[in-house]
Amino acid sequence: ARVDCLRQVGYDDEDKGINYKTCEIINRINKQSPDIAQGVHLNKRVEDIGAGDQGIMFGYASDETPELMPLTHVLSTQLGSRLTEVRKNGTLEWVRPDGKTQVTVAYKIENGAMVPLRAHTVVISTQHSPDVSNEQISKDLLEHVIKPVIPEKYLDDKTIYHLNPSGRFVQGGPAGDATRA
């Protein structure tokens, strides 16, 4: 199952950080502490199961979107989904599995409510093949990821785009974020 997950995500070559066909998965997970188990899930109804000491949650409901989530969250999540889509369907063959998105929105106060005005800043960092230029990355992300996701009414000539702002992002995934100690 873990190897299938790596395959589905797209880690199919050592150059992408890990290859599901050749990786070795070592399971060194021990049984959960009985103290934590009794407080989290043992003898509990499904709706009462907690995260124990492993969960980090935040958020709030908002009427900014049909999803009842803040527009910044919805747009960032949709950008991440679109990035995966254009990688998997071959639209942008240079995109690799690792990526991050962030959207900052400018608001106005109208009758006591915060109303989204425009996308102030859009950040996308995506892992990529070594043979694509930063200029091509920016052009493709704007055309194939940002414009199909963010409604035109929120994008204007003042919108700031940080597309792969740290430069090259060839090494990503587990190899980019983890190391052996």
C-alpha positions in Angstrom: 0.0 0.0 0.0 2.8 2.5 0.8 4.5 1.7 -2.5 1.2 2.2 -4.3 0.9 5.6 -2.7 4.4 6.6 -3.9 3.5 5.4 -7.4 0.2 7.3 -7.4 1.9 10.5 -6.3 4.4 10.2 -9.1 7.6 9.2 -7.4 8.7 6.8 -10.2 12.3 7.9 -10.7 15.3 8.5 -8.5 15.7 11.9 -10.1 12.4 12.9 -8.5 13.7 12.0 -5.0 12.4 8.4 -4.7 11.4 5.6 -7.0 8.5 3.4 -5.8 10.0 0.5 -7.9 13.3 0.4 -6.1 12.7 2.0 -2.7 12.9 -0.1 0.5 10.3 0.5 3.1 11.2 -0.5 6.6 8.4 -0.6 9.1 9.6 0.3 12.6 6.3 1.4 14.1 5.5 0.0 17.5 2.1 -0.5 19.0 0.4 2.6 20.3 0.7 3.3 24.0 -2.3 1.9 25.8 -2.6 5.2 27.7 -3.0 7.2 24.4 -5.3 4.5 22.9 -7.8 4.6 25.7 -7.9 8.4 25.5 -8.2 8.5 21.7 -10.1 5.6 20.3 -10.7 2.6 22.5 -14.4 2.0 23.3 -15.4 5.2 21.6 -18.0 6.0 19.0 -16.6 7.0 15.6 -17.7 10.6 16.1 -15.9 10.8 19.4 -12.5 9.5 18.2 -9.8 12.1 18.8 -6.4 12.8 17.3 -4.5 12.2 20.5 -1.1 13.9 20.5 -0.7 13.5 16.8 -3.2 16.1 15.5 -2.8 19.8 14.7 -6.0 21.5 13.6 -7.0 25.0 13.0 -9.7 26.8 11.1 -13.0 28.5 11.1 -16.1 28.8 9.0 -16.6 31.7 6.7 -19.2 32.7 4.2 -16.6 33.9 1.7 -17.0 30.7 -0.4 -19.6 27.9 -0.9 -17.2 25.6 0.9 -17.6 27.8 4.0 -13.8 28.2 4.2 -11.7 31.3 3.7 -11.1 32.2 0.1 -7.3 32.1 0.7 -7.6 28.4 1.8 -9.9 27.4 -1.1 -7.8 29.0 -3.8 -4.5 27.6 -2.4 -6.0 24.1 -2.2 -7.4 24.4 -5.7 -4.0 25.5 -7.0 -2.4 22.5 -5.4 -5.0 20.2 -7.0 -4.6 21.8 -10.4 -0.8 21.4 -10.1 -1.3 17.7 -9.5 -3.8 17.5 -12.4 -1.5 19.2 -15.0 1.4 16.9 -13.9 -0.7 13.7 -14.1 -2.5 14.5 -17.4 0.7 15.5 -19.1 -0.2 19.2 -19.7 3.0 20.2 -18.0 5.4 17.3 -18.3 8.1 19.1 -16.4 6.2 19.3 -13.2 7.2 16.8 -10.5 5.3 15.7 -7.4 6.5 18.1 -4.7 4.8 21.5 -4.5 3.5 24.3 -2.3 0.9 27.0 -2.8 -0.2 30.2 -1.0 -2.7 32.9 -1.9 -3.0 36.2 -0.1 -6.2 38.1 -0.6 -6.9 41.8 -0.1 -10.3 42.5 1.6 -12.6 45.4 2.2 -15.0 45.8 5.1 -18.6 46.1 3.9 -21.4 46.3 6.5 -19.2 44.8 9.1 -18.2 41.8 6.9 -14.9 41.1 5.3 -15.4 40.9 1.5 -12.6 39.6 -0.8 -11.4 42.3 -3.3 -8.5 40.8 -5.2 -5.7 38.3 -5.1 -2.8 40.3 -3.7 -0.1 37.6 -3.9 0.0 34.2 -5.4 2.9 31.8 -4.5 3.6 28.5 -6.2 6.7 26.5 -5.7 6.9 23.3 -7.6 9.4 20.6 -8.1 10.4 20.3 -11.8 12.6 18.5 -14.2 16.1 19.9 -14.7 15.6 20.8 -18.3 12.9 23.6 -17.9 13.8 27.3 -17.5 12.5 29.5 -14.8 10.9 31.6 -17.5 9.0 28.6 -18.8 7.9 27.6 -15.3 6.5 31.1 -14.7 4.7 31.2 -18.0 3.2 27.7 -17.7 2.1 28.1 -14.1 0.3 31.4 -14.9 -1.4 30.0 -18.0 -2.2 26.4 -17.0 -2.5 26.6 -13.2 -3.4 30.1 -11.9 -5.7 31.4 -14.6 -7.9 28.2 -14.7 -8.3 28.3 -10.9 -8.4 31.9 -9.7 -11.5 33.8 -11.0 -10.5 36.6 -13.3 -12.3 39.1 -11.1 -9.6 38.5 -8.4 -6.5 38.9 -10.7 -5.4 42.3 -11.8 -2.3 44.2 -12.8 -1.3 44.6 -9.1 -1.4 40.9 -8.3 2.1 39.8 -7.3 3.3 36.4 -8.5 6.1 34.5 -6.8 6.5 31.4 -9.0 9.3 29.2 -7.8 10.7 32.2 -6.0 13.7 30.3 -4.6 14.9 29.5 -8.1 15.5 25.9 -9.0 13.5 23.1 -7.3 14.8 19.9 -9.0 15.4 17.9 -5.9 12.2 17.5 -3.9 10.0 15.0 -2.1 11.6 12.9 0.7 15.1 13.4 -0.7 14.7 17.2 -0.5 13.2 17.4 2.9 14.7 14.6 4.9 18.2 13.2 5.6 19.7 10.4 7.5 21.2 11.3 10.8 
